Amino acid sequence: MLATRRRSAAEKLALRAASLTVLDAWEQSGNLCPVMQAFYSGVDGHAQEQQRKLIYPRMHLFLL
């Protein structure tokens, strides 16, 4: 099991900003696949899963 650590306020803010940037780009383009590829092409698998946890729960806000 991976050791967990508490994220600093700056890290949390940076993750939220990145998530909002992705959502904004998706909303403007209307196509999620190229947006995800552009933002996360070099990210490892564990980091990608963490990013998905941040992004997908908020998707419903844009689909209403």
N, C-alpha and C positions, 0 to 999 in steps of 0.2 A: 504494500500500500504506500502511496506517495505521502510524504510528510506535508502537512498543510501549514501555512503561515498566514498571519493576518496581513491583509493588504493595507498599505498606507492610504491616507486620504488622497494623496496625489495620484497613486496608482488607480484607485477607484474612479477618480475624476477623469483620468486619461482613458480608461476603458469605456466609461460612459460616453465620452466625446467621440471615441472611435466608433462606437455603436451608432450614435446619432448621425455621424458622417456617412456610414454605410446605408442607413435607412434613408437619408436625404438623397444620396446618389441613386438608390433603388427607386425612390418615388419619382425622381426626375427622369430616369431612363425608362422605367416601366419593365425592366428585365433584370431579375436578380442574379442570374448566372454570371454574366460578365462583371457585374459589380463585385461579387464574391471572389471571382478569379483575380481581379485587379487588386483587391485589398488583402487577400490572404494567400497569394500564390506561393510565398516562401515560408509559410508558417507550418510548424510541425504538427503532427496529429493531435497531441494533447492540447496544444494551444488552440487548434481549430475547434476542438470540442468545447473548450471554455468560451470561445467566441460565439459558437452556436447557442450556448446557454444564455448568452447575453442578448443575442439578436432575435432568435425565434420567439421568445415570450412576448416581444413587443410588436411582432408582425401583425397581429390581429388589429392593432390600432389603425393600421393603414389599409386594412382590407374591409373595414366597415363601410 
